Structures are given as structure tokens and as C-alpha cells.
């Protein structure tokens, strides 16, 4: 049998945070769910998970040693660094690009945000995001090139060779994108830090970047992610009216989701990635991700558990543009406070 690999995570914590027996048992239960569904790290088809209790700071993980393609999940890093450099609420164009990036995963809008971060250069913006993550204490998550935009014809060559960092993660097993990689624990801690900035007492973001983040900005970041209308993946494991600030991402061989959950029994973070070489079917990945989410929700809400996973849905949206919507007005309010 595959040995359990669940371990405590204190990546950005000021000191090690031991797991309570109950929280550790949750980790073992989730490990069994992933393993039982055929995602075994001793094979080529496997998964990784991070869960954090935002009340206590306890966190556990498994599979954190593997680098995955960052997919659109790494757009969380871009948005965090954008808010770091903004010194005023975003203008209309930037607010619209934020919404189109985080909800529709529109790569053209994403690259404009990278250009904003990089002083006019998408490539400099990607490197700036990587520098931001490194300063925060995340050395296995990076972005060194803009997102691919599908156009007719041959795209122009990059202005310089694209850097391919070497990290301490296993950068082979999940065939990660050479220029866009994440680990579940680092993205999970980033989300936890954004939550602490917006709703807590400061946390790693504000400690590492004093005077560059405000609680208002962190709340707005989570607000736009809460408007994500993909109802499958982690969100399908909780009641439909639950506020879930999340970013989805998938490519043919990798499916993932990273989210902050706001629930009556407590708030928490889940980051989950599943990988199968060449092609991973949604019919095999979505139920596992949703069942993990349901199990965590029931741990925090034992008096009102979610009995079954909801069917969920992925909207069909050939075009996406949030220009002129109430969400854009929300992002431009200086005193927005939800």
C-alpha cells in the first residue's frame, strides 16, 4: 500500500504550527479519497492538496514536492503583484482586465496586467511577479513569460530568451510548463496571506511589503475571485450559496482549483491539482475534487453538513467582457469594505 504523505505546512508562518489530532485526521481522510480514486504518487497519475484553517493557521499538504503547470491558477500571483504596485483604485480599463482575467481567464487581459506590472513589458511583468513571489518566500512558484494568446499566423519571437528556472520541486513528474509553475502549498499560502491581509491582522503580505498593501485591496482581490461563475471543481462540494473566492485552471493533462471558502463554521483555503499524462478526463477529475471539498466543508460545518456533491457546471462562454458591469464599479470604489 502507498504510505500516507500528509504533513504539516508552515511555509510563511512565523513559527511552526502543529496540527490538532482532528485536523490531522482530516488530512488522512482526504489522502484516502485521492488514493482510492486512483491518483497515486507511486504512479504517473497523481494529485496534490493543501488545506489551511484560517482561524488557527494550521495547514497540511501532500504532493507539495511536485511542480505543476501553473495554468490560469497562477493568475492569482499576477493579481496580487498588481495590487502591490497600484497606489490607487484601478481605472476602468484595469478593473475590466482584472475581472476578465480572474473570471474568464482571458489571456489577452492577463498580459495587459503583466504589462502594467512590468512598466510596459509583459516579459518584465512576468519576471516581476516571480520576484514578488520569491521575496514573499515562495521559491518553487514562478512565471517568466506572458500567457499564450491564440492568433492566426506565427506569433513574433520573444524579445529575449525565456528563462526556465530550476527549483527544489520535482519539475519532471507532472510535465510542468517550463515558464509557468506552481506548487499547491505555495499557492495555498498566498491565498491565506491575502485573506489575512484583508480580514485578519496583517500577515505575511503586509509584513513583507509594508505600505504596499491595504486591507481594502486584499478584500477586492477576493471579491473579484468570488464572482467566478465556474460552479464545478471545489465549489461543487459546498452549498450553492457559499461564498467561494476561487481561480480555476486546466490544460489537457492537469486540472486544478485554488480557493478561499467563507462558511458559517469557519473560513479555510483549499488548493488541489490532479495530473494524468497526455489527457485527464473531467469525468474522472471533477468528482474527486468536489468530494475533497465536501469533506473539508463538513469538517468545518458538522452541524449542517453537505450530504452530497452538487452536479455543478462550467459555463459555456465563447466571449467574456465585464466592461460596464457592477463588478467594475465595485473594484473602483476606494472605500469598498465587504
C-alpha positions as CSV (number, residue, x, y, z in Angstrom):
1,X,0.0,0.0,0.0
2,X,1.1,3.6,-0.7
3,X,2.2,5.2,2.6
4,X,0.4,8.3,3.8
5,X,2.3,11.5,2.9
6,X,0.2,14.1,4.7
7,X,2.4,16.6,6.6
8,X,2.0,20.0,8.4
9,X,2.9,23.1,6.4
10,X,4.2,26.3,8.0
11,X,5.7,27.8,4.9
12,X,5.1,31.5,5.7
13,X,4.2,31.2,9.3
14,X,6.3,33.0,11.9
15,X,6.8,29.7,13.7
16,X,5.8,26.0,13.2
17,X,2.1,25.4,13.8
18,X,1.4,21.9,15.0
19,X,-1.7,20.1,13.7
20,X,-4.5,19.2,16.1
21,X,-5.4,15.5,16.1
22,X,-8.7,16.2,14.4
23,X,-7.2,18.3,11.7
24,X,-4.5,15.8,11.0
25,X,-7.2,13.1,10.8
26,X,-8.9,15.2,8.1
27,X,-5.7,15.2,6.1
28,X,-5.5,11.4,6.3
29,X,-9.2,11.1,5.2
30,X,-8.5,13.4,2.2
31,X,-5.4,11.4,1.3
32,X,-7.5,8.2,1.2
33,X,-10.1,9.9,-1.1
34,X,-7.5,10.8,-3.6
35,X,-5.7,7.5,-3.4
36,X,-8.9,5.5,-3.6
37,X,-9.8,7.3,-6.8
38,X,-6.6,6.2,-8.5
39,X,-4.4,9.3,-8.1
40,X,-1.4,7.6,-6.6
41,X,2.1,9.4,-6.4
42,X,3.7,6.0,-7.0
43,X,2.2,6.0,-10.5
44,X,2.1,8.5,-13.3
45,X,-1.4,9.6,-12.4
46,X,-1.4,11.5,-9.1
47,X,-2.6,14.6,-7.2
48,X,-1.5,17.2,-4.6
49,X,-3.5,19.0,-2.0
50,X,-3.2,21.9,0.5
51,X,-5.7,22.8,3.2
52,X,-5.5,25.7,5.7
53,X,-7.7,26.6,8.7
54,X,-7.8,30.4,8.6
55,X,-8.9,30.6,12.2
56,X,-5.9,28.7,13.7
57,X,-3.3,28.9,10.9
58,X,-3.0,25.1,10.8
59,X,-2.2,23.8,7.4
60,X,-1.5,20.4,5.9
61,X,-0.4,19.3,2.5
62,X,0.7,16.3,0.4
63,X,2.2,16.3,-3.1
64,X,3.8,19.7,-2.4
65,X,7.1,18.5,-3.7
66,X,5.7,18.3,-7.2
67,X,5.7,21.3,-9.6
68,X,2.6,21.6,-11.7
69,X,1.8,23.7,-14.8
70,X,0.6,27.0,-13.3
71,X,-2.3,27.1,-15.8
72,X,-4.6,30.1,-15.0
73,X,-4.3,29.5,-11.3
74,X,-1.0,31.4,-11.3
75,X,-3.1,34.5,-12.3
76,X,-3.7,34.8,-8.6
77,X,0.0,35.7,-8.3
78,X,-0.3,38.3,-11.1
79,X,-3.3,40.0,-9.4
80,X,-1.5,40.0,-6.0
81,X,1.5,41.7,-7.5
82,X,-0.7,44.2,-9.5
83,X,-2.3,45.3,-6.3
84,X,1.1,45.7,-4.7
85,X,2.2,48.2,-7.3
86,X,-1.2,50.1,-7.6
87,X,-1.3,53.2,-5.4
88,X,-4.9,54.0,-6.2
89,X,-8.0,52.0,-7.1
90,X,-7.8,50.6,-10.7
91,X,-9.0,52.7,-13.6
92,X,-11.8,51.4,-15.8
93,X,-9.6,49.6,-18.2
94,X,-7.5,47.9,-15.5
95,X,-10.6,46.9,-13.5
96,X,-12.2,45.4,-16.6
97,X,-8.9,43.5,-17.3
98,X,-8.9,42.2,-13.7
99,X,-12.4,40.8,-14.0
100,X,-11.8,39.3,-17.4
101,X,-8.6,37.7,-16.2
102,X,-9.9,36.2,-12.9
103,X,-13.3,35.1,-14.1
104,X,-12.9,34.4,-17.8
105,X,-9.2,33.5,-17.8
106,X,-8.8,35.8,-20.8
107,X,-5.1,35.7,-21.7
108,X,-5.1,39.0,-23.6
109,X,-6.4,40.8,-20.5
110,X,-3.9,38.9,-18.3
111,X,-1.0,40.0,-20.5
112,X,-2.1,43.6,-20.3
113,X,-2.0,43.3,-16.5
114,X,1.5,41.8,-16.8
115,X,2.5,44.8,-18.9
116,X,1.1,47.1,-16.1
117,X,3.2,45.3,-13.6
118,X,6.3,45.4,-15.8
119,X,6.2,49.0,-16.8
120,X,5.0,48.4,-20.3
121,X,6.6,44.9,-20.9
122,X,4.7,41.7,-20.5
123,X,8.0,39.8,-20.0
124,X,9.3,42.2,-17.4
125,X,5.9,41.9,-15.7
126,X,6.2,38.1,-15.5
127,X,9.7,38.4,-14.0
128,X,8.4,41.0,-11.6
129,X,5.7,38.5,-10.4
130,X,8.4,35.9,-9.9
131,X,10.5,38.4,-7.9
132,X,7.4,39.2,-5.8
133,X,6.8,35.6,-5.0
134,X,10.4,35.0,-4.1
135,X,10.5,37.9,-1.7
136,X,7.4,36.6,-0.1
137,X,9.1,33.2,0.5
138,X,7.9,31.2,-2.4
139,X,10.8,29.8,-4.4
140,X,9.0,27.0,-6.4
141,X,6.2,29.1,-8.0
142,X,7.1,31.3,-10.9
143,X,6.1,32.9,-14.2
144,X,8.8,34.0,-16.7
145,X,6.7,34.7,-19.8
146,X,3.3,36.0,-20.7
147,X,0.3,33.7,-21.3
148,X,-0.1,32.3,-24.8
149,X,-2.7,34.1,-27.0
150,X,-4.2,32.1,-29.8
151,X,-4.0,34.1,-33.0
152,X,-3.7,33.4,-36.7
153,X,-0.3,33.2,-38.1
154,X,3.0,32.8,-36.3
155,X,3.5,34.9,-33.2
156,X,6.5,37.1,-33.0
157,X,9.6,35.8,-31.2
158,X,10.0,36.8,-27.6
159,X,12.2,39.9,-27.1
160,X,14.8,37.8,-25.2
161,X,15.3,34.1,-24.3
162,X,12.6,32.9,-21.8
163,X,14.1,32.0,-18.5
164,X,13.4,28.4,-17.3
165,X,14.1,28.4,-13.5
166,X,15.3,25.3,-11.7
167,X,13.8,24.9,-8.3
168,X,13.8,22.3,-5.4
169,X,10.5,20.9,-6.6
170,X,10.2,17.8,-8.8
171,X,9.9,19.6,-12.2
172,X,9.5,16.4,-14.3
173,X,6.8,14.1,-12.9
174,X,3.8,16.4,-13.8
175,X,5.4,17.7,-17.0
176,X,5.0,21.3,-15.9
177,X,5.1,24.3,-18.2
178,X,8.8,25.5,-18.3
179,X,7.8,29.1,-17.8
180,X,4.7,28.8,-15.5
181,X,4.8,26.6,-12.5
182,X,3.2,26.3,-9.1
183,X,3.1,24.0,-6.0
184,X,-0.1,23.5,-4.1
185,X,1.4,24.7,-0.8
186,X,2.8,28.0,-2.1
187,X,-0.4,29.0,-3.9
188,X,-2.3,28.0,-0.8
189,X,-0.2,30.1,1.5
190,X,-0.5,33.0,-1.0
191,X,-4.3,32.8,-0.7
192,X,-4.0,32.5,3.1
193,X,-1.8,35.7,3.1
194,X,-4.3,37.6,1.0
195,X,-7.1,36.6,3.4
196,X,-5.1,37.6,6.4
197,X,-4.3,41.0,4.8
198,X,-8.0,41.6,4.1
199,X,-9.7,40.2,7.1
200,X,-7.0,39.5,9.7
201,X,-4.2,41.3,11.4
202,X,-1.8,41.9,8.6
203,X,0.0,38.6,7.8
204,X,3.0,37.8,5.6
205,X,1.9,40.1,2.7
206,X,1.8,43.2,4.8
207,X,4.8,42.3,6.8
208,X,7.0,41.6,3.8
209,X,5.6,44.6,1.7
210,X,4.8,47.3,4.3
211,X,2.8,50.2,2.9
212,X,2.3,48.4,-0.4
213,X,-0.9,46.5,0.5
214,X,-4.1,47.7,2.2
215,X,-6.9,45.5,3.6
216,X,-9.2,47.1,1.1
217,X,-7.1,45.9,-1.8
218,X,-6.9,42.3,-0.5
219,X,-10.7,42.3,0.1
220,X,-11.2,43.5,-3.5
221,X,-8.9,40.8,-4.8
222,X,-11.0,38.1,-3.0
223,X,-14.2,39.9,-4.1
224,X,-13.4,39.5,-7.8
225,X,-12.5,35.9,-7.3
226,X,-15.8,35.4,-5.5
227,X,-17.5,36.4,-8.8
228,X,-16.0,33.4,-10.6
229,X,-19.0,31.7,-12.2
230,X,-17.4,28.2,-12.6
231,X,-19.6,26.1,-10.3
232,X,-17.7,22.8,-10.7
233,X,-14.4,21.7,-9.1
234,X,-14.1,22.7,-5.4
235,X,-17.2,24.8,-5.5
236,X,-19.4,21.8,-6.3
237,X,-18.6,20.3,-2.9
238,X,-20.3,23.1,-0.8
239,X,-23.8,24.5,-0.7
240,X,-24.6,26.7,-3.8
241,X,-24.9,29.9,-1.7
242,X,-21.5,29.6,-0.1
243,X,-19.1,32.4,-0.9
244,X,-16.1,30.8,-2.6
245,X,-13.2,33.1,-3.9
246,X,-11.5,30.8,-6.4
247,X,-9.4,30.5,-9.5
248,X,-9.7,27.5,-11.8
249,X,-7.2,26.3,-14.3
250,X,-6.9,23.3,-16.6
251,X,-4.9,22.0,-19.6
252,X,-5.2,18.6,-21.2
253,X,-3.1,16.7,-18.6
254,X,-3.7,18.9,-15.5
255,X,-6.8,20.1,-13.7
256,X,-6.8,22.3,-10.6
257,X,-8.5,24.8,-8.4
258,X,-7.4,27.2,-5.6
259,X,-10.0,28.8,-3.3
260,X,-10.8,30.6,-0.1
261,X,-14.1,29.4,1.5
262,X,-16.3,31.6,3.7
263,X,-18.5,29.3,5.7
264,X,-20.6,29.5,8.9
265,X,-18.3,27.1,10.7
266,X,-15.1,28.8,9.7
267,X,-13.1,30.0,6.7
268,X,-10.4,28.0,5.0
269,X,-8.2,27.5,1.9
270,X,-8.0,24.6,-0.4
271,X,-5.6,24.2,-3.3
272,X,-5.8,21.0,-5.3
273,X,-4.1,19.7,-8.5
274,X,-4.6,16.4,-10.4
275,X,-2.4,15.1,-13.2
276,X,-2.6,12.3,-15.7
277,X,-0.1,12.1,-18.7
278,X,-1.4,13.3,-22.0
279,X,-5.1,13.6,-21.1
280,X,-7.2,13.8,-17.9
281,X,-10.9,13.4,-18.3
282,X,-13.2,15.8,-16.4
283,X,-15.4,12.8,-15.6
284,X,-12.6,11.5,-13.5
285,X,-11.2,14.7,-12.0
286,X,-14.3,16.8,-11.2
287,X,-15.9,14.3,-8.8
288,X,-12.7,13.7,-6.8
289,X,-12.0,17.5,-6.4
290,X,-15.6,18.1,-5.4
291,X,-15.7,15.2,-2.9
292,X,-12.5,16.5,-1.2
293,X,-14.2,19.9,-1.0
294,X,-17.3,18.4,0.5
295,X,-15.3,16.5,3.1
296,X,-13.5,19.7,4.2
297,X,-16.8,21.7,4.3
298,X,-18.3,19.0,6.6
299,X,-15.3,19.1,8.9
300,X,-15.9,22.8,9.5
301,X,-19.7,22.6,9.5
302,X,-20.6,19.4,11.2
303,X,-24.0,20.7,12.4
304,X,-25.1,21.4,8.8
305,X,-23.2,19.1,6.5
306,X,-23.4,18.9,2.8
307,X,-24.8,15.4,2.1
308,X,-23.8,15.0,-1.5
309,X,-21.6,16.7,-4.1
310,X,-23.6,19.0,-6.3
311,X,-23.5,18.4,-10.0
312,X,-22.0,21.9,-10.6
313,X,-21.3,23.3,-14.1
314,X,-18.7,25.0,-16.2
315,X,-20.4,27.9,-18.1
316,X,-20.1,28.0,-21.9
317,X,-18.9,31.5,-22.7
318,X,-17.3,32.0,-26.1
319,X,-16.9,35.6,-25.3
320,X,-16.5,37.4,-22.0
321,X,-16.4,41.0,-21.1
322,X,-17.3,42.6,-17.8
323,X,-17.0,46.2,-19.0
324,X,-19.7,48.4,-17.6
325,X,-20.9,45.8,-15.0
326,X,-21.4,46.5,-11.3
327,X,-18.3,44.4,-10.5
328,X,-16.1,47.0,-12.3
329,X,-17.7,49.8,-10.2
330,X,-17.0,47.7,-7.1
331,X,-13.3,47.4,-8.0
332,X,-13.1,51.2,-8.4
333,X,-14.5,52.1,-5.1
334,X,-11.8,53.4,-2.8
335,X,-13.7,52.6,0.4
336,X,-15.1,49.2,-0.7
337,X,-15.4,47.2,2.5
338,X,-17.0,43.8,2.3
